[in-house]
Amino acid sequence: QMRARIASRIGAAFAGHDLARLVAAVLEADGYRTAVSPPGPDGGIDILAGRGLTGLDGTRLTVQVKSGDILADHPTLQQLLGAMSGNGSESGLLVAWGGATRAVRAGVAGMWFRVRIWEAADLVEAVLDCHDRLPLDIRDRLGLRRIWIC
């Protein structure tokens, strides 16, 4: 399947902290201004994002990115919620490349207007949706080309 191959490519090209850079590029393509935390311990905040020229308009978003094959668990979600509370964010995004436990998915379902989870398939869809608006260096690392067939 093509999306599985794309996910494999993203997993290889954007391992570790580089996955946060990809997520920030996707958010920027959607109109957010972002600040990406440096590699290392981050207290549950990998990306801060906001709308508008300065990033101060509209919804404030705290993003936690988990790369690799580890499932995001309840403490991971709690860390994100704590970070959101600590910095006054209205919304949170948990990017869990390796997936999330059933309990985390159920917990997030009850917070529809506050938190979302992007697992690998969700991030692949987001990348495909905004591919043409991503920075050239990110598109080059992705190595994807759009083709039209009649």
N, C-alpha and C positions, 0 to 999 in steps of 0.2 A: 504494500500500500504506500502511496506517495507521501502521505502525511507522516507515517512512521519513519520514512527515510529522511524527511525534513527535520523531524524531532531528533533523530540520531545526529544529523549534521549540526543542529543547534547545540545539542549536548556536548559535542566534541569541540566546536568552535568557540563556545561561550561557557567554558567550565569555570567553576569557582565564582569569584567576584565579578568576572566578566558577564555573568548572567544578569547581574544587577544593572550593568551598563546597557545591555540589550533591552531590559524592561524599561529603563529610563528613556531610551530612544523611542520605544513604542509609545510611551506616555507623551513624550514631546511631539511625536507625530500626530497625536490626538489633541494637541493644544495646551498641554501642561508645561510649566516651567519646573525643572527638577534640580535637586541637589542630591548627589550620590555620596554616601559616606565612604571614607577610605577603607581599604581592606583591613580586616581585623575585627576585634570585638566592637559591636555597634549598639548594644542594648536593645535590639529588636528593630532598629531603624536602619534600613539600607538606602531608602530613597524618601525624600520629602518632596511633595509635588503640590502645585497650586495653579490656578488658571490666571490668565491675564498677563500683561507685559511684565509685571514684577513678580508674578506668582502669588500675589496677595488677594486676588479676586476669587470669589466663589468657594467651592468646596476645597478644604485642605485634606490631603491624602498622605497617610503614612504607609510605606510599603516595606514589607519584610520579604526577602528573597532567600529561599533555601534551594541550593543547587545540589546535584548528586542524587543518589537513589534512596536517601533516607526519607521515610514518611514523616510529614508534619504531624506532630502530636498535640495533645491538649496544652502542655507547657509552652509550646511554640505559639499557639493561638493566644494564650494568656499574656505572653511577652508582647505580642503585637497590640493587644488591647491596652496593656499598661503603657506602652509607648504612645498610643493614640491619646490616652488620657493625660499623659505627662506633657505632651506638646500641643494639646488643644485641637487635634485633628477630628473632623467629623466622620471621616471614613478611613477604612484600612483595606489594604490589599495584601493577601498572603500568597506569594508565588511559591508553590511547592512543586518543584520539578519532578521529584520522586513520588508525588502524590500526597494525599492526606488520609489520616485514619477516618473510619466511619464516624467516630465520635466528633471529630473536628468538623466534618462535613455537616453533621446534624446540628452542631452548635452554631455554625455559620448560617445555616438555613433559617434559624430563628433571629438572625441579625441582618435581614435582607437589606435594610437601608443604611447599614453601617459597615459591613465587611463582605468582601468577596474573596474567593479562592480561585487562583489560576493554577491548574495543574499543567503538565506538559502539553496536552492537546489544546488547552485554552490559549496558552502562549503561542503555540504554532498558529492558531486561527488569528490571533491578534497581529502577529507578524505578517501573515498573508494579507490581512485586511489593509495594513498600512505600508506594505513593502515599498511602494513607489515614493513615499514621503520620508522614509528612513534616510539618515545620513549616508553618503556614498561609502565611507569606510565600513559601516555596519553592513550595508548591502554586499560589499565585496567579501567580507568575512562569511556572510551567509551563503554566497555562491549560488543564489537562486536567480533564475531568469524567467521572466513572464513570456509565454508564447501564446499566440492566437491561432486557432485552427478552424477552418471552414469546412 
